[in-house]
């Protein structure tokens, strides 16, 4: 169970707070284990939008593995941050917790000295101001969120959801993230800071329930080679209609998506040096290792063995 300590400050922005919190709440419905703790230096704050938030718990002692969420506040109040529990934020980092800000929450981290020497970001309107206020920080204005050591910062309000999804993926993998994003009816966006292509997340920016069911079926059963008739029953539509609808909503055919799933699982399995290429092919539902090698070459321009050697597996 990971604690998520949500720091609520006066004039907090409701979307900065609600978006990430909702993501962690939904994750618990799909097997995640998060305990949300809404805390602050005072038991009651009034949000920027006028809503009073009460019964906040006192700031708990931070522990290793905690995640501290710092939602942003009204930018008109950024010159008056005396209420920020800077020592507590520094103590959280020293204890081994992650500290993550949303939007103007980066200014609260800067006030605590946590941005010095680190790459960071905030709302595009505030990037120059953040750099002026904290000249030792390395402010970037062209990304959704940035991770630098135990400190994470995100851009505008909705990017707090992107940040939360990235943290969920780290803890529980991309399939859970796909379920959470679908439940919240949000698109899965990437930060662009690293290689993030994943079939568990790709081709998911649609809302068709039947197509999602087929994708989930294929992802959770890579060793199977179901017929289009079987998948039609999963989707609740005729095979012909499924073929047409799947391509329209995902941009790829059912067969192409199934092959991508198998190749993704093969990449994951090849990271284990104990498994032979033949064993990996069998677990992924390929006819034989020859088929795996052919599809791998067509997709990646190499072969599984040389890829494994480059990765040091």
C-alpha positions as a Markdown table, in Angstrom:
| # | Residue | x | y | z |
|---|---|---|---|---|
| 1 | Unk | 0.0 | 0.0 | 0.0 |
| 2 | Unk | 1.5 | 3.3 | -1.1 |
| 3 | Unk | 0.5 | 6.5 | 0.7 |
| 4 | Unk | -0.4 | 9.4 | -1.5 |
| 5 | Unk | -0.1 | 12.5 | 0.7 |
| 6 | Unk | -2.1 | 15.3 | -1.0 |
| 7 | Unk | -0.9 | 18.7 | 0.2 |
| 8 | Unk | -3.7 | 21.2 | 0.2 |
| 9 | Unk | -2.8 | 24.9 | 0.4 |
| 10 | Unk | -5.0 | 28.0 | 0.4 |
| 11 | Unk | -6.3 | 29.0 | -3.0 |
| 12 | Unk | -5.6 | 25.5 | -4.4 |
| 13 | Unk | -7.0 | 24.8 | -7.9 |
| 14 | Unk | -9.7 | 22.1 | -7.9 |
| 15 | Unk | -8.7 | 20.5 | -11.2 |
| 16 | Unk | -5.1 | 20.2 | -10.1 |
| 17 | Unk | -6.3 | 18.4 | -7.0 |
| 18 | Unk | -9.2 | 16.3 | -8.4 |
| 19 | Unk | -7.6 | 15.0 | -11.6 |
| 20 | Unk | -4.6 | 13.1 | -10.1 |
| 21 | Unk | -6.6 | 12.1 | -7.0 |
| 22 | Unk | -9.3 | 10.6 | -9.3 |
| 23 | Unk | -6.6 | 8.6 | -11.2 |
| 24 | Unk | -5.3 | 7.0 | -8.0 |
| 25 | Unk | -8.8 | 6.3 | -6.8 |
| 26 | Unk | -9.7 | 4.6 | -10.1 |
| 27 | Unk | -6.5 | 2.6 | -9.9 |
| 28 | Unk | -7.7 | 1.0 | -6.7 |
| 29 | Unk | -10.7 | -0.3 | -8.5 |
| 30 | Unk | -8.3 | -2.3 | -10.8 |
| 31 | Unk | -6.0 | -3.7 | -8.3 |
| 32 | Unk | -3.9 | -0.7 | -7.3 |
| 33 | Unk | -3.1 | -0.1 | -3.7 |
| 34 | Unk | -3.1 | 3.5 | -2.8 |
| 35 | Unk | -4.2 | 5.3 | 0.4 |
| 36 | Unk | -5.1 | 8.9 | -0.2 |
| 37 | Unk | -4.4 | 11.2 | 2.6 |
| 38 | Unk | -5.6 | 14.8 | 2.3 |
| 39 | Unk | -3.4 | 16.9 | 4.6 |
| 40 | Unk | -2.2 | 20.4 | 5.2 |
| 41 | Unk | -0.7 | 22.8 | 7.7 |
| 42 | Unk | -4.3 | 23.8 | 8.7 |
| 43 | Unk | -7.4 | 21.7 | 8.8 |
| 44 | Unk | -9.4 | 23.9 | 6.4 |
| 45 | Unk | -8.6 | 25.7 | 3.2 |
| 46 | Unk | -10.6 | 27.5 | 0.6 |
| 47 | Unk | -10.0 | 26.6 | -3.0 |
| 48 | Unk | -9.4 | 29.3 | -5.7 |
| 49 | Unk | -12.8 | 28.5 | -7.0 |
| 50 | Unk | -14.4 | 29.3 | -3.6 |
| 51 | Unk | -15.1 | 25.8 | -2.3 |
| 52 | Unk | -14.1 | 25.1 | 1.3 |
| 53 | Unk | -12.1 | 21.9 | 1.9 |
| 54 | Unk | -12.2 | 20.9 | 5.6 |
| 55 | Unk | -11.2 | 18.1 | 8.0 |
| 56 | Unk | -7.7 | 17.9 | 6.5 |
| 57 | Unk | -5.3 | 15.8 | 8.6 |
| 58 | Unk | -2.2 | 17.3 | 10.0 |
| 59 | Unk | 1.0 | 16.8 | 8.0 |
| 60 | Unk | 2.1 | 13.2 | 8.7 |
| 61 | Unk | 5.7 | 12.1 | 9.1 |
| 62 | Unk | 6.8 | 11.3 | 5.5 |
| 63 | Unk | 8.2 | 7.8 | 4.8 |
| 64 | Unk | 10.2 | 6.1 | 2.1 |
| 65 | Unk | 7.8 | 5.1 | -0.7 |
| 66 | Unk | 5.3 | 7.9 | -0.1 |
| 67 | Unk | 4.1 | 10.1 | -2.9 |
| 68 | Unk | 3.5 | 13.7 | -2.0 |
| 69 | Unk | 1.2 | 15.5 | -4.5 |
| 70 | Unk | 1.4 | 19.3 | -4.5 |
| 71 | Unk | -1.5 | 20.8 | -6.5 |
| 72 | Unk | -1.2 | 24.3 | -7.9 |
| 73 | Unk | -2.6 | 27.4 | -6.5 |
| 74 | Unk | -4.0 | 30.7 | -7.9 |
| 75 | Unk | -1.1 | 32.4 | -9.6 |
| 76 | Unk | -2.2 | 35.7 | -8.0 |
| 77 | Unk | -1.0 | 34.3 | -4.6 |
| 78 | Unk | 2.4 | 33.1 | -5.7 |
| 79 | Unk | 4.2 | 36.1 | -4.2 |
| 80 | Unk | 2.8 | 35.1 | -0.8 |
| 81 | Unk | 3.8 | 31.5 | 0.0 |
| 82 | Unk | 4.6 | 31.9 | 3.7 |
| 83 | Unk | 2.1 | 29.1 | 4.4 |
| 84 | Unk | 4.1 | 26.5 | 2.4 |
| 85 | Unk | 5.5 | 23.7 | 4.7 |
| 86 | Unk | 8.9 | 23.9 | 3.1 |
| 87 | Unk | 10.7 | 22.0 | 5.9 |
| 88 | Unk | 8.1 | 19.2 | 5.6 |
| 89 | Unk | 8.6 | 18.9 | 1.8 |
| 90 | Unk | 12.4 | 18.7 | 2.2 |
| 91 | Unk | 12.0 | 16.1 | 4.9 |
| 92 | Unk | 9.8 | 14.1 | 2.6 |
| 93 | Unk | 12.5 | 14.0 | 0.0 |
| 94 | Unk | 15.2 | 13.2 | 2.6 |
| 95 | Unk | 13.0 | 10.3 | 3.8 |
| 96 | Unk | 12.8 | 8.7 | 0.4 |
| 97 | Unk | 9.4 | 10.0 | -0.8 |
| 98 | Unk | 8.6 | 11.2 | -4.3 |
| 99 | Unk | 7.3 | 14.8 | -4.5 |
| 100 | Unk | 5.2 | 15.7 | -7.5 |
| 101 | Unk | 3.7 | 19.1 | -8.3 |
| 102 | Unk | 0.9 | 20.0 | -10.7 |
| 103 | Unk | 0.9 | 23.3 | -12.6 |
| 104 | Unk | 1.8 | 26.2 | -10.3 |
| 105 | Unk | 2.6 | 23.7 | -7.5 |
| 106 | Unk | 6.1 | 23.9 | -8.8 |
| 107 | Unk | 6.4 | 27.3 | -7.1 |
| 108 | Unk | 5.8 | 25.6 | -3.8 |
| 109 | Unk | 8.6 | 23.1 | -4.5 |
| 110 | Unk | 10.8 | 26.0 | -5.5 |
| 111 | Unk | 10.0 | 27.8 | -2.3 |
| 112 | Unk | 11.2 | 24.7 | -0.5 |
| 113 | Unk | 14.5 | 24.7 | -2.4 |
| 114 | Unk | 13.6 | 21.4 | -4.2 |
| 115 | Unk | 14.1 | 22.7 | -7.7 |
| 116 | Unk | 17.7 | 24.0 | -7.3 |
| 117 | Unk | 19.8 | 22.2 | -9.9 |
| 118 | Unk | 16.9 | 20.2 | -11.2 |
| 119 | Unk | 15.0 | 20.2 | -14.5 |
| 120 | Unk | 11.4 | 21.2 | -14.0 |
| 121 | Unk | 8.3 | 22.6 | -15.7 |
| 122 | Unk | 5.0 | 24.4 | -14.9 |
| 123 | Unk | 2.2 | 26.0 | -16.8 |
| 124 | Unk | 3.5 | 27.6 | -20.0 |
| 125 | Unk | 2.4 | 31.1 | -18.8 |
| 126 | Unk | 4.5 | 30.7 | -15.6 |
| 127 | Unk | 7.7 | 29.2 | -16.9 |
| 128 | Unk | 9.5 | 32.5 | -17.3 |
| 129 | Unk | 8.4 | 33.6 | -13.9 |
| 130 | Unk | 9.4 | 30.3 | -12.3 |
| 131 | Unk | 12.9 | 30.7 | -13.8 |
| 132 | Unk | 13.2 | 34.3 | -12.5 |
| 133 | Unk | 12.1 | 33.3 | -9.0 |
| 134 | Unk | 14.4 | 30.2 | -8.9 |
| 135 | Unk | 17.5 | 30.9 | -11.1 |
| 136 | Unk | 19.2 | 27.7 | -10.0 |
| 137 | Unk | 16.3 | 25.6 | -11.5 |
| 138 | Unk | 16.4 | 24.4 | -15.1 |
| 139 | Unk | 12.9 | 25.3 | -16.3 |
| 140 | Unk | 11.6 | 23.7 | -19.5 |
| 141 | Unk | 8.4 | 24.8 | -21.3 |
| 142 | Unk | 8.0 | 22.1 | -23.9 |
| 143 | Unk | 6.8 | 19.0 | -22.0 |
| 144 | Unk | 3.9 | 17.7 | -20.1 |
| 145 | Unk | 5.9 | 16.6 | -17.1 |
| 146 | Unk | 9.5 | 16.1 | -16.0 |
| 147 | Unk | 11.1 | 13.8 | -13.5 |
| 148 | Unk | 14.5 | 14.7 | -12.0 |
| 149 | Unk | 15.4 | 12.4 | -9.2 |
| 150 | Unk | 12.6 | 12.2 | -6.5 |
| 151 | Unk | 11.1 | 15.5 | -7.8 |
| 152 | Unk | 8.4 | 15.5 | -10.5 |
| 153 | Unk | 6.8 | 18.6 | -12.0 |
| 154 | Unk | 4.0 | 18.9 | -14.5 |
| 155 | Unk | 2.7 | 21.6 | -16.8 |
| 156 | Unk | -1.0 | 22.7 | -17.0 |
| 157 | Unk | -3.9 | 21.5 | -15.0 |
| 158 | Unk | -4.8 | 18.5 | -17.1 |
| 159 | Unk | -1.2 | 17.3 | -17.3 |
| 160 | Unk | -1.5 | 16.4 | -13.6 |
| 161 | Unk | -3.6 | 13.4 | -14.9 |
| 162 | Unk | -0.8 | 12.6 | -17.3 |
| 163 | Unk | 1.7 | 12.6 | -14.5 |
| 164 | Unk | -0.5 | 10.4 | -12.3 |
| 165 | Unk | -1.0 | 7.9 | -15.2 |
| 166 | Unk | 2.8 | 7.8 | -15.6 |
| 167 | Unk | 3.3 | 7.0 | -11.9 |
| 168 | Unk | 0.6 | 4.4 | -12.0 |
| 169 | Unk | 2.4 | 2.7 | -15.0 |
| 170 | Unk | 5.6 | 2.6 | -13.0 |
| 171 | Unk | 3.9 | 0.9 | -10.1 |
| 172 | Unk | 1.5 | -1.5 | -11.9 |
| 173 | Unk | 2.3 | -1.5 | -15.6 |
| 174 | Unk | 0.6 | -0.2 | -18.7 |
| 175 | Unk | -2.4 | -2.4 | -18.8 |
| 176 | Unk | -3.8 | -1.0 | -15.5 |
| 177 | Unk | -3.1 | 2.5 | -16.9 |
| 178 | Unk | -5.1 | 1.7 | -20.0 |
| 179 | Unk | -8.1 | 0.6 | -17.7 |
| 180 | Unk | -7.8 | 3.8 | -15.6 |
| 181 | Unk | -7.7 | 6.1 | -18.7 |
| 182 | Unk | -10.6 | 4.3 | -20.2 |
| 183 | Unk | -12.6 | 4.6 | -17.0 |
| 184 | Unk | -11.8 | 8.3 | -16.8 |
| 185 | Unk | -12.5 | 8.8 | -20.5 |
| 186 | Unk | -9.1 | 10.5 | -21.1 |
| 187 | Unk | -6.6 | 10.1 | -23.8 |
| 188 | Unk | -3.3 | 8.6 | -23.0 |
| 189 | Unk | -0.6 | 11.2 | -23.7 |
| 190 | Unk | 3.2 | 10.7 | -23.4 |
| 191 | Unk | 5.8 | 13.0 | -22.0 |
| 192 | Unk | 8.3 | 12.4 | -24.8 |
| 193 | Unk | 11.2 | 12.1 | -22.3 |
| 194 | Unk | 11.9 | 8.4 | -23.1 |
| 195 | Unk | 10.9 | 5.6 | -25.3 |
| 196 | Unk | 7.3 | 5.0 | -24.4 |
| 197 | Unk | 5.8 | 3.0 | -27.2 |
| 198 | Unk | 3.7 | 0.3 | -25.8 |
| 199 | Unk | 0.9 | -1.8 | -27.4 |
| 200 | Unk | -0.9 | -1.8 | -24.0 |
| 201 | Unk | -1.4 | 1.9 | -24.5 |
| 202 | Unk | -1.2 | 2.4 | -28.2 |
| 203 | Unk | -4.4 | 2.5 | -30.3 |
| 204 | Unk | -6.5 | 3.2 | -27.2 |
| 205 | Unk | -7.5 | 6.8 | -27.9 |
| 206 | Unk | -11.1 | 5.8 | -28.7 |
| 207 | Unk | -14.3 | 5.1 | -26.7 |
| 208 | Unk | -15.8 | 2.1 | -28.5 |
| 209 | Unk | -16.5 | -0.5 | -25.7 |
| 210 | Unk | -16.6 | -3.5 | -28.1 |
| 211 | Unk | -13.2 | -2.7 | -29.5 |
| 212 | Unk | -11.8 | -2.2 | -26.0 |
| 213 | Unk | -13.1 | -5.6 | -25.1 |
| 214 | Unk | -11.3 | -7.2 | -28.0 |
| 215 | Unk | -8.1 | -5.3 | -27.2 |
| 216 | Unk | -8.2 | -6.5 | -23.6 |
| 217 | Unk | -8.9 | -10.0 | -24.7 |
| 218 | Unk | -5.9 | -10.1 | -27.0 |
| 219 | Unk | -3.6 | -8.4 | -24.5 |
| 220 | Unk | -4.4 | -10.8 | -21.7 |
| 221 | Unk | -4.2 | -13.9 | -23.9 |
| 222 | Unk | -1.1 | -13.4 | -26.1 |
| 223 | Unk | -0.7 | -17.2 | -26.4 |
| 224 | Unk | -4.0 | -17.6 | -28.1 |
| 225 | Unk | -4.8 | -17.2 | -31.8 |
| 226 | Unk | -8.6 | -16.6 | -31.7 |
| 227 | Unk | -10.6 | -16.5 | -34.9 |
| 228 | Unk | -12.4 | -13.4 | -36.0 |
| 229 | Unk | -15.7 | -15.2 | -35.2 |
| 230 | Unk | -14.5 | -15.7 | -31.6 |
| 231 | Unk | -13.5 | -12.1 | -31.3 |
| 232 | Unk | -16.8 | -11.0 | -32.8 |
| 233 | Unk | -18.5 | -12.7 | -29.9 |
| 234 | Unk | -16.2 | -10.9 | -27.4 |
| 235 | Unk | -17.1 | -7.6 | -29.1 |
| 236 | Unk | -20.8 | -8.4 | -29.4 |
| 237 | Unk | -20.9 | -7.8 | -33.1 |
| 238 | Unk | -20.6 | -9.6 | -36.4 |
| 239 | Unk | -17.1 | -10.6 | -37.5 |
| 240 | Unk | -17.5 | -8.3 | -40.6 |
| 241 | Unk | -18.6 | -5.4 | -38.5 |
| 242 | Unk | -15.8 | -5.9 | -36.0 |
| 243 | Unk | -13.2 | -5.9 | -38.8 |
| 244 | Unk | -14.6 | -2.6 | -40.1 |
| 245 | Unk | -15.1 | -0.9 | -36.7 |
| 246 | Unk | -11.8 | -2.0 | -35.2 |
| 247 | Unk | -9.8 | -0.5 | -38.0 |
| 248 | Unk | -11.8 | 2.7 | -38.0 |
| 249 | Unk | -11.3 | 3.3 | -34.2 |
| 250 | Unk | -7.7 | 2.0 | -33.9 |
| 251 | Unk | -6.1 | 2.7 | -37.2 |
| 252 | Unk | -4.9 | -0.9 | -37.6 |
| 253 | Unk | -6.5 | -4.2 | -38.4 |
| 254 | Unk | -7.4 | -6.8 | -35.8 |
| 255 | Unk | -4.6 | -9.1 | -37.1 |
| 256 | Unk | -2.0 | -6.3 | -37.0 |
| 257 | Unk | -2.9 | -5.4 | -33.5 |
| 258 | Unk | -2.7 | -9.1 | -32.4 |
| 259 | Unk | 0.7 | -9.4 | -33.9 |
| 260 | Unk | 1.8 | -6.2 | -32.2 |
| 261 | Unk | 0.6 | -7.6 | -28.9 |
| 262 | Unk | 2.6 | -10.8 | -29.4 |
| 263 | Unk | 5.8 | -8.9 | -30.3 |
| 264 | Unk | 5.4 | -6.6 | -27.3 |
| 265 | Unk | 5.1 | -9.7 | -25.0 |
| 266 | Unk | 8.0 | -11.3 | -26.8 |
| 267 | Unk | 10.1 | -8.2 | -26.1 |
| 268 | Unk | 9.2 | -8.4 | -22.4 |
| 269 | Unk | 10.0 | -12.1 | -22.2 |
| 270 | Unk | 13.3 | -11.7 | -24.1 |
| 271 | Unk | 14.6 | -9.6 | -21.3 |
| 272 | Unk | 14.9 | -12.8 | -19.3 |
| 273 | Unk | 18.1 | -14.7 | -20.3 |
| 274 | Unk | 16.7 | -18.0 | -19.1 |
| 275 | Unk | 14.2 | -18.2 | -21.9 |
| 276 | Unk | 15.2 | -19.4 | -25.4 |
| 277 | Unk | 13.8 | -17.7 | -28.5 |
| 278 | Unk | 11.8 | -20.9 | -29.1 |
| 279 | Unk | 10.3 | -20.8 | -25.6 |
| 280 | Unk | 9.4 | -17.1 | -26.1 |
| 281 | Unk | 7.7 | -17.9 | -29.4 |
| 282 | Unk | 5.6 | -20.6 | -27.8 |
| 283 | Unk | 4.5 | -18.4 | -24.9 |
| 284 | Unk | 3.4 | -15.7 | -27.4 |
| 285 | Unk | 1.3 | -17.9 | -29.6 |
| 286 | Unk | 3.6 | -17.9 | -32.6 |
| 287 | Unk | 3.6 | -21.0 | -34.8 |
| 288 | Unk | 7.3 | -21.4 | -34.2 |
| 289 | Unk | 10.5 | -19.4 | -33.7 |
| 290 | Unk | 10.7 | -18.8 | -37.4 |
| 291 | Unk | 7.5 | -16.9 | -37.5 |
| 292 | Unk | 8.7 | -14.8 | -34.5 |
| 293 | Unk | 12.0 | -14.0 | -36.2 |
| 294 | Unk | 10.3 | -13.0 | -39.5 |
| 295 | Unk | 7.8 | -10.7 | -37.8 |
| 296 | Unk | 10.5 | -9.3 | -35.6 |
| 297 | Unk | 12.7 | -8.5 | -38.6 |
| 298 | Unk | 9.9 | -6.9 | -40.5 |
| 299 | Unk | 9.0 | -4.7 | -37.5 |
| 300 | Unk | 12.4 | -3.9 | -35.9 |
| 301 | Unk | 14.8 | -4.5 | -38.8 |
| 302 | Unk | 16.9 | -7.0 | -36.8 |
| 303 | Unk | 16.4 | -10.4 | -35.1 |
| 304 | Unk | 15.5 | -11.3 | -31.5 |
| 305 | Unk | 18.9 | -12.6 | -30.7 |
| 306 | Unk | 20.9 | -9.5 | -31.7 |
| 307 | Unk | 18.3 | -7.3 | -29.9 |
| 308 | Unk | 18.7 | -9.4 | -26.8 |
| 309 | Unk | 22.5 | -9.1 | -27.0 |
| 310 | Unk | 22.3 | -5.3 | -27.4 |
| 311 | Unk | 20.1 | -5.1 | -24.3 |
| 312 | Unk | 22.6 | -7.3 | -22.4 |
| 313 | Unk | 20.0 | -9.9 | -21.5 |
